[in-house]
Structure formats: structure tokens, C-alpha cells
């Protein structure tokens, strides 16, 4: 069993254990209970929960698991049993379907081929086996925004240099993950206003900076102050740009534009456009209604993110990866899609099977869950077609 498959199996084992230990109707579920209901031996159930083994339950057994844990009635009566599907209530049937999707999805990952070398955590996307330097370049906050942050001043005794990083959440997440996957590699991180020639010789990761993609092809010739990384992005020949529509708010209304040709195929020289905008919570269901404001800020429902992998145009033996969103939420979501412990394996496999890990681009939606204390960025699930907006 490969490292990736072993990791997926471990996730399945953990979930089966969780279901049993959570119990039903306040009652503990033992391996013997399950064996009786599924009409198998207790040692066989035990083998499915053994982290050090390699046994993977058949698909039909996982469907039985889903039916068993879909209802508290599985433990009612003289002995544990599987309730006939036609006797399940609407809520129980919904739970059964959720568990089927979850458990069989984990099983498919555990049995799927996982070609190529994997990192220490079992992934391939952020694993760079040749040991080259890895540099993460993030988006700096503007001087105008920094002047309101007291500790961002280098003259303050409590100066905190990382406050300059506009994508610090993404940086922290990614630095830790890349170092864990590549324990023998040097990982550096800095903001793009601090880069020098030495930073471009290895693997590059660019975080944030939607303005990096703001080029004349969609700005109709207007002048732009491009970020220092724009000249690098231009060499990729991507059919993706960003723009701020005339008269719109430069803080909230930037949009991604995919250029396409007459057949709808993405083409950097295309004359037609597909527009992808973040979704805000409105005061009513009407899309034209005003945005809901909380503490004077509009509330995101979905940000739009861009995930790119290409050979580094300055060193084709290395890679260039871009995680960028219209807002920092999108950037963080693009990073989490490939680092989140619960979803990174299935997301990586979807990319590998549908786009290839070496060279692709993908526009996706990043959900933002609003809580009483603020928005929480959720990890996008690439298995869901709704999440995927456009790809190469």
C-alpha cells in the first residue's frame, strides 16, 4: 500500500472508530454489536479498525455501516440490527446518504493508485523531492493601511515585522505544511517588496495579490501600477486577468475575467470574457439588493480563488505555484484546499486525475461561514462541481 493510500485508509479507520465510540441514543456501540448487525465476525470488525493493518471494508459493508449509524433504532430490541431502508425516516435516510458518501469516498481514496513520490505527510502537491530551496512570496499591506497599525512601524519598540504581510494566515499555514512534507528543504518566506534575484532560483509560491493579474487586455488600455511580480506572471501566458469595473469600489468590486475564443475555450488572446465575482450576503434574496453590512463591512458568502501550478519560467526545473483570491479569504481557501488534513487528499487526487499536478489553473469558490464573532474561511471541496468554476 502506498503512502497516500495508507494515509487515506488511516482516515477511514479513524472515522469508523469515531462512529462507534460516539454511540447511538446515548448507548455505547461495541465491535460485537456491529458484528451482530452486519452478520460478520468480531475479529473482522476489529481488523477494519486496526490502524497498523491494511484491511479495507468492502463497499457493501460500508453501506451497512451507514444504515446502522443512521438511526438510534439500530440498538433497539433484543439485539443490534440493520433497519430496513424502507423503514427509515426522512432524516435517517438523509444521514444514511451522508455517511455513504463519506465512508465510500474514503474507501476509494484508500484503494486508488497514488503514483509518484510522496512527502512526509503523504501528499504530492507540496512535495519537492529534489531538495531545492522553496520560497513563499506574499502580498504586503500598503503603507496607507500600515499607518493605522501601531506595531507595524519599525521605529516602535514593539515592532512586529510580520504585520506587513497581508496574507499571513496563508503564509503560516503553508510554511508549516511545506516544511512538514519536505523536512530536508530550506523554506523561506517574505513579501514581494523584499524579493531579490536569489529568491527566484528554486520553487516559487506566490500568495495573494489579485492586482498581479490586472493587465491592459481587459483594462482597455488604462494605465496600472503593477506589482513587482506582474512581469513574472505575464510570462505564463494565462487567459486570466482581473479588473475593477468603472465606477466600482476598489476595495470590494474586483473580479476575475477569463478570456475565451469564439468556441468558449480559454485563450490569452481571446476577445470574449467570462466574469467571476465574489458573492456577498444581501439584505434580501434579490441579487440587486444592497449588501448586508456588519460593523460597516459587507459580508462575504463566497470568495473567488485562483490556484495555479506551472514550471517556473525562470528555472523550468523548478515549479511556480500561485494561490490568489479577490480577497485574502480566497487566497487562504486556495492554500487550505491542498493542506487541510480532512480534504487535501481527495482534492489532490481530483486535481491529479482531472488536470494533472504539474501544470494547470483552476478558479474555485471559497465558502465563508459567518459567525457572531466574524467570518470563518472554510476549505473548498473540489469533489463538488459547485466549488469548481473554471479550469485549464
VEXDREN-2710 file (C-alpha; in Angstrom, 1 decimal):
% VEXDREN-2710
k/r/px/py/pz
1/UNK/0.0/0.0/0.0
2/UNK/1.4/3.4/-1.0
3/UNK/1.9/6.2/1.5
4/UNK/-1.0/8.2/0.1
5/UNK/-3.3/5.1/0.2
6/UNK/-2.1/4.3/3.7
7/UNK/-3.0/7.8/4.9
8/UNK/-6.4/7.6/3.3
9/UNK/-7.0/4.2/5.0
10/UNK/-6.0/5.7/8.3
11/UNK/-8.6/8.4/7.9
12/UNK/-11.3/5.8/7.2
13/UNK/-10.2/3.7/10.2
14/UNK/-10.4/6.8/12.4
15/UNK/-13.9/7.7/11.1
16/UNK/-15.1/4.1/11.8
17/UNK/-13.8/4.3/15.3
18/UNK/-15.4/7.7/15.8
19/UNK/-18.8/6.5/14.7
20/UNK/-18.7/3.5/17.1
21/UNK/-17.4/5.5/20.1
22/UNK/-20.0/8.3/19.6
23/UNK/-22.6/5.6/20.1
24/UNK/-26.3/5.7/19.4
25/UNK/-29.1/7.1/21.7
26/UNK/-26.5/7.6/24.5
27/UNK/-25.5/3.9/24.3
28/UNK/-22.0/2.6/23.6
29/UNK/-21.6/0.6/20.4
30/UNK/-19.1/-2.2/20.7
31/UNK/-17.4/-4.2/17.9
32/UNK/-19.6/-7.1/18.9
33/UNK/-22.7/-5.0/18.3
34/UNK/-21.5/-4.2/14.8
35/UNK/-20.5/-7.7/14.1
36/UNK/-24.0/-8.9/15.1
37/UNK/-25.8/-6.3/13.0
38/UNK/-23.6/-6.8/9.9
39/UNK/-23.5/-10.6/10.4
40/UNK/-19.7/-10.8/10.4
41/UNK/-17.2/-11.9/13.0
42/UNK/-16.0/-9.6/15.7
43/UNK/-12.3/-10.1/14.7
44/UNK/-13.2/-8.9/11.2
45/UNK/-14.7/-5.7/12.5
46/UNK/-11.6/-5.3/14.7
47/UNK/-9.4/-5.6/11.6
48/UNK/-11.2/-2.7/10.0
49/UNK/-10.4/-0.5/13.0
50/UNK/-6.8/-1.5/13.2
51/UNK/-4.5/1.4/12.2
52/UNK/-1.5/-0.8/11.8
53/UNK/-3.2/-3.2/9.4
54/UNK/-4.2/-3.0/5.7
55/UNK/-7.8/-4.4/5.8
56/UNK/-10.3/-2.1/4.0
57/UNK/-14.1/-2.9/4.4
58/UNK/-15.9/-3.8/1.2
59/UNK/-18.2/-1.1/-0.2
60/UNK/-21.4/-3.1/0.8
61/UNK/-20.2/-3.3/4.4
62/UNK/-19.7/0.5/4.5
63/UNK/-23.2/0.9/3.2
64/UNK/-24.3/-1.3/6.1
65/UNK/-22.3/0.9/8.5
66/UNK/-24.1/4.0/7.1
67/UNK/-27.5/2.3/7.6
68/UNK/-26.6/1.2/11.1
69/UNK/-25.4/4.6/12.3
70/UNK/-28.2/6.5/10.5
71/UNK/-30.7/5.7/13.3
72/UNK/-30.8/5.1/17.1
73/UNK/-33.2/2.3/16.4
74/UNK/-30.3/0.1/15.3
75/UNK/-29.7/-0.7/19.1
76/UNK/-33.4/-1.0/20.0
77/UNK/-34.8/-4.5/20.6
78/UNK/-33.2/-7.7/21.8
79/UNK/-30.1/-7.4/19.6
80/UNK/-28.4/-4.9/17.3
81/UNK/-29.8/-5.0/13.7
82/UNK/-30.0/-3.1/10.4
83/UNK/-33.2/-1.2/10.0
84/UNK/-34.7/-2.0/6.5
85/UNK/-34.2/1.0/4.2
86/UNK/-37.9/1.5/3.6
87/UNK/-38.5/1.9/7.3
88/UNK/-36.0/4.8/7.7
89/UNK/-37.5/8.3/8.4
90/UNK/-36.6/11.2/6.1
91/UNK/-33.9/12.5/8.5
92/UNK/-32.5/9.0/9.0
93/UNK/-32.3/8.4/5.2
94/UNK/-30.5/11.8/4.8
95/UNK/-28.0/10.8/7.4
96/UNK/-27.5/7.4/5.7
97/UNK/-26.7/9.0/2.4
98/UNK/-24.3/11.4/4.0
99/UNK/-22.4/8.5/5.6
100/UNK/-22.4/6.6/2.4
101/UNK/-20.8/9.4/0.6
102/UNK/-18.2/10.0/3.3
103/UNK/-17.2/6.4/4.0
104/UNK/-17.2/5.1/0.5
105/UNK/-15.3/8.2/-0.6
106/UNK/-12.6/7.5/2.0
107/UNK/-12.5/3.8/0.8
108/UNK/-12.0/4.9/-2.8
109/UNK/-9.1/7.1/-1.8
110/UNK/-7.6/4.2/0.2
111/UNK/-7.7/1.9/-2.8
112/UNK/-6.9/4.4/-5.5
113/UNK/-3.4/4.3/-7.1
114/UNK/-1.1/7.0/-5.9
115/UNK/1.7/7.4/-8.5
116/UNK/4.9/9.2/-7.9
117/UNK/6.8/10.0/-4.7
118/UNK/5.0/11.5/-1.7
119/UNK/6.1/13.8/1.1
120/UNK/6.5/13.0/4.8
121/UNK/2.7/13.7/5.3
122/UNK/1.8/11.5/2.3
123/UNK/1.0/14.3/-0.2
124/UNK/2.5/15.0/-3.6
125/UNK/1.3/18.6/-4.4
126/UNK/3.7/20.3/-1.9
127/UNK/6.4/17.6/-2.0
128/UNK/9.6/18.7/-3.8
129/UNK/11.9/15.6/-3.7
130/UNK/15.0/17.1/-5.2
131/UNK/15.5/19.4/-2.2
132/UNK/15.6/22.8/-4.0
133/UNK/15.0/25.9/-2.0
134/UNK/11.3/26.8/-1.7
135/UNK/10.4/30.5/-1.5
136/UNK/6.9/31.8/-0.5
137/UNK/6.2/35.3/-1.6
138/UNK/3.3/37.1/0.0
139/UNK/1.3/40.3/-0.6
140/UNK/2.4/43.2/1.5
141/UNK/0.0/45.6/3.0
142/UNK/0.1/49.1/1.6
143/UNK/1.8/52.0/3.6
144/UNK/-1.7/53.6/3.8
145/UNK/-3.1/50.5/5.7
146/UNK/0.1/50.1/7.8
147/UNK/0.0/53.6/9.1
148/UNK/-3.1/52.6/11.2
149/UNK/-1.3/49.6/12.8
150/UNK/0.9/50.9/15.6
151/UNK/3.2/47.9/15.9
152/UNK/3.9/47.8/12.1
153/UNK/6.2/50.8/12.5
154/UNK/9.9/49.8/12.5
155/UNK/10.5/52.6/14.9
156/UNK/8.2/51.2/17.6
157/UNK/9.7/49.2/20.5
158/UNK/7.1/46.5/19.9
159/UNK/7.6/46.4/16.1
160/UNK/6.2/43.2/14.6
161/UNK/7.5/42.7/11.1
162/UNK/5.0/40.1/10.1
163/UNK/2.2/42.6/10.3
164/UNK/3.4/43.8/6.9
165/UNK/2.3/40.5/5.4
166/UNK/-1.3/40.9/4.0
167/UNK/-1.6/37.1/3.7
168/UNK/-0.1/36.0/7.0
169/UNK/-2.8/33.4/7.7
170/UNK/-1.9/31.7/4.4
171/UNK/1.8/32.0/5.0
172/UNK/1.7/30.4/8.4
173/UNK/-0.5/27.5/7.1
174/UNK/1.7/26.9/4.1
175/UNK/5.2/27.3/5.7
176/UNK/4.3/24.7/8.3
177/UNK/2.8/22.3/5.8
178/UNK/5.7/22.5/3.2
179/UNK/8.3/22.1/5.9
180/UNK/6.5/19.0/7.2
181/UNK/6.3/17.5/3.7
182/UNK/9.9/18.4/2.9
183/UNK/11.9/18.2/6.2
184/UNK/15.2/18.5/4.4
185/UNK/14.5/21.5/2.3
186/UNK/15.0/25.2/3.0
187/UNK/11.8/27.1/3.1
188/UNK/11.9/30.9/3.0
189/UNK/9.0/33.4/3.1
190/UNK/8.9/37.2/2.5
191/UNK/6.7/39.9/1.0
192/UNK/7.2/40.8/-2.7
193/UNK/8.6/44.2/-1.9
194/UNK/11.6/42.4/-0.3
195/UNK/12.5/40.0/-3.1
196/UNK/15.9/39.8/-4.8
197/UNK/17.3/37.8/-7.6
198/UNK/18.3/34.8/-5.3
199/UNK/14.6/34.2/-4.5
200/UNK/13.8/33.1/-8.0
201/UNK/16.2/30.2/-8.4
202/UNK/14.1/27.4/-6.7
203/UNK/10.5/26.5/-6.3
204/UNK/8.3/29.6/-6.0
205/UNK/4.9/30.1/-4.3
206/UNK/3.1/33.3/-4.7
207/UNK/0.3/34.2/-2.3
208/UNK/-2.4/36.8/-2.9
209/UNK/-2.1/39.9/-5.0
210/UNK/-5.1/39.8/-7.3
211/UNK/-3.8/43.0/-8.8
212/UNK/-0.9/40.9/-10.1
213/UNK/-3.2/39.8/-12.9
214/UNK/-4.5/43.3/-13.7
215/UNK/-3.3/43.7/-17.3
216/UNK/-4.3/46.0/-20.2
217/UNK/-6.1/43.2/-22.1
218/UNK/-9.2/43.8/-20.0
219/UNK/-8.5/47.3/-18.7
220/UNK/-8.8/48.7/-22.3
221/UNK/-5.5/50.5/-22.3
222/UNK/-5.8/52.2/-18.9
223/UNK/-2.5/52.6/-17.1
224/UNK/-2.0/50.4/-14.0
225/UNK/0.6/50.3/-11.3
226/UNK/1.5/46.6/-11.5
227/UNK/3.0/44.7/-8.6
228/UNK/6.7/43.7/-8.8
229/UNK/5.6/40.1/-9.6
230/UNK/3.4/41.1/-12.6
231/UNK/6.3/40.7/-15.1
232/UNK/6.7/37.1/-13.9
233/UNK/3.0/36.3/-14.2
234/UNK/2.8/37.8/-17.7
235/UNK/5.4/35.2/-18.9
236/UNK/2.9/32.4/-18.1
237/UNK/0.5/33.4/-20.9
238/UNK/-2.5/32.8/-18.8
239/UNK/-6.0/33.6/-20.1
240/UNK/-6.9/35.0/-16.7
241/UNK/-6.9/38.7/-15.6
242/UNK/-8.5/40.9/-13.0
243/UNK/-10.2/44.2/-13.3
244/UNK/-12.1/46.8/-11.4
245/UNK/-15.2/47.8/-13.4
246/UNK/-15.7/51.5/-14.0
247/UNK/-17.2/53.3/-11.1
248/UNK/-16.9/50.4/-8.7
249/UNK/-15.3/50.3/-5.2
250/UNK/-11.6/49.4/-5.4
251/UNK/-11.8/47.6/-2.1
252/UNK/-14.7/45.2/-2.8
253/UNK/-15.5/45.0/-6.5
254/UNK/-12.5/43.5/-8.3
255/UNK/-13.4/40.5/-10.4
256/UNK/-11.6/37.7/-12.2
257/UNK/-12.0/37.6/-16.0
258/UNK/-11.3/34.5/-18.2
259/UNK/-10.6/35.3/-21.8
260/UNK/-12.1/32.9/-24.3
261/UNK/-12.1/32.5/-28.0
262/UNK/-15.2/32.1/-30.2
263/UNK/-15.7/28.5/-29.2
264/UNK/-15.6/29.3/-25.4
265/UNK/-12.1/27.8/-25.0
266/UNK/-9.8/29.8/-22.6
267/UNK/-7.3/31.7/-24.7
268/UNK/-5.0/34.5/-23.6
269/UNK/-5.7/36.3/-26.9
270/UNK/-9.5/35.7/-26.8
271/UNK/-11.8/38.6/-27.4
272/UNK/-14.7/37.3/-25.3
273/UNK/-15.0/37.3/-21.5
274/UNK/-16.3/35.1/-18.7
275/UNK/-16.6/37.0/-15.4
276/UNK/-16.3/35.5/-11.9
277/UNK/-17.1/37.7/-8.9
278/UNK/-17.2/37.0/-5.1
279/UNK/-20.7/36.6/-3.6
280/UNK/-21.8/38.8/-0.8
281/UNK/-24.7/38.3/1.6
282/UNK/-27.6/40.6/0.5
283/UNK/-30.4/42.1/2.5
284/UNK/-32.8/40.0/0.5
285/UNK/-32.8/37.2/-2.0
286/UNK/-32.7/39.7/-4.8
287/UNK/-29.2/39.8/-6.3
288/UNK/-29.6/43.5/-6.8
289/UNK/-30.4/44.2/-3.2
290/UNK/-27.9/46.0/-1.0
291/UNK/-25.1/44.1/0.6
292/UNK/-25.6/43.3/4.3
293/UNK/-23.2/45.3/6.4
294/UNK/-21.8/44.2/9.8
295/UNK/-19.5/46.7/11.5
296/UNK/-19.7/48.7/8.3
297/UNK/-18.2/45.8/6.3
298/UNK/-20.0/43.8/3.6
299/UNK/-20.2/40.1/4.4
300/UNK/-18.7/37.5/2.1
301/UNK/-20.6/34.3/1.3
302/UNK/-18.1/33.0/-1.3
303/UNK/-14.8/34.4/-2.4
304/UNK/-13.3/33.5/-5.8
305/UNK/-9.8/32.0/-5.7
306/UNK/-7.2/31.0/-8.3
307/UNK/-4.9/28.0/-7.9
308/UNK/-2.1/27.7/-10.5
309/UNK/0.8/25.3/-11.0
310/UNK/3.3/25.9/-13.8
311/UNK/7.0/25.3/-14.4
312/UNK/9.0/28.3/-13.1
313/UNK/9.6/30.4/-16.2
314/UNK/12.9/31.4/-14.8
315/UNK/14.0/27.9/-13.9
316/UNK/11.9/25.2/-15.7
317/UNK/13.4/22.5/-13.5
318/UNK/11.5/24.1/-10.6
319/UNK/7.8/24.9/-10.1
320/UNK/5.7/28.1/-9.7
321/UNK/2.5/27.8/-7.6
322/UNK/0.0/30.7/-7.2
323/UNK/-2.7/30.9/-4.6
324/UNK/-4.6/34.1/-5.1
325/UNK/-8.1/35.3/-4.2
326/UNK/-10.0/38.5/-4.8
327/UNK/-9.8/38.8/-1.0
328/UNK/-7.4/37.2/1.5
329/UNK/-10.2/34.7/2.2
330/UNK/-9.8/33.3/-1.3
331/UNK/-6.0/33.0/-1.0
332/UNK/-6.4/31.2/2.3
333/UNK/-9.0/28.9/0.8
334/UNK/-6.8/28.0/-2.2
335/UNK/-4.0/27.1/0.3
336/UNK/-6.3/25.1/2.5
337/UNK/-7.6/23.1/-0.4
338/UNK/-4.1/21.4/-0.6
339/UNK/-3.2/21.5/3.1
340/UNK/-6.4/20.7/5.1
341/UNK/-6.0/17.3/6.8
342/UNK/-9.6/16.3/6.0
343/UNK/-9.8/17.3/2.3
344/UNK/-6.3/17.6/0.9
345/UNK/-6.0/14.0/-0.2
346/UNK/-9.3/14.0/-2.1
347/UNK/-8.7/17.5/-3.5
348/UNK/-5.2/16.5/-4.6
349/UNK/-6.5/13.3/-6.3
350/UNK/-9.2/15.3/-8.1
351/UNK/-6.5/17.6/-9.5
352/UNK/-4.2/14.7/-10.4
353/UNK/-7.0/12.8/-12.2
354/UNK/-8.6/15.8/-14.0
355/UNK/-5.9/18.4/-14.5
356/UNK/-2.6/16.9/-13.7
357/UNK/-0.4/18.1/-10.8
358/UNK/2.4/19.6/-12.9
359/UNK/0.6/22.2/-15.0
360/UNK/-2.9/23.6/-14.5
361/UNK/-5.0/26.5/-13.4
362/UNK/-8.3/26.4/-11.5
363/UNK/-10.8/29.0/-10.5
364/UNK/-12.8/28.0/-7.5
365/UNK/-15.3/29.2/-4.9
366/UNK/-14.2/29.5/-1.3
367/UNK/-17.1/29.4/1.2
368/UNK/-17.0/31.9/4.1
369/UNK/-19.1/31.0/7.2
370/UNK/-20.4/34.0/9.1
371/UNK/-20.4/33.6/12.9
372/UNK/-21.4/36.2/15.6
373/UNK/-17.6/36.9/16.0
374/UNK/-16.8/37.2/12.3
375/UNK/-16.3/35.2/9.1
376/UNK/-14.6/31.9/9.0
377/UNK/-12.9/30.7/5.8
378/UNK/-13.9/27.1/5.0
379/UNK/-11.8/24.6/2.9
380/UNK/-13.3/24.2/-0.6
381/UNK/-14.1/20.6/-1.6
382/UNK/-13.0/20.1/-5.2
383/UNK/-15.1/16.9/-5.4
384/UNK/-18.2/19.2/-5.5
385/UNK/-18.8/20.6/-9.0
386/UNK/-20.4/23.7/-7.4
387/UNK/-17.0/24.6/-6.0
388/UNK/-15.1/24.5/-9.3
389/UNK/-15.8/27.5/-11.6
390/UNK/-13.3/27.1/-14.5
391/UNK/-10.1/25.3/-15.2
392/UNK/-7.5/24.7/-17.8
END
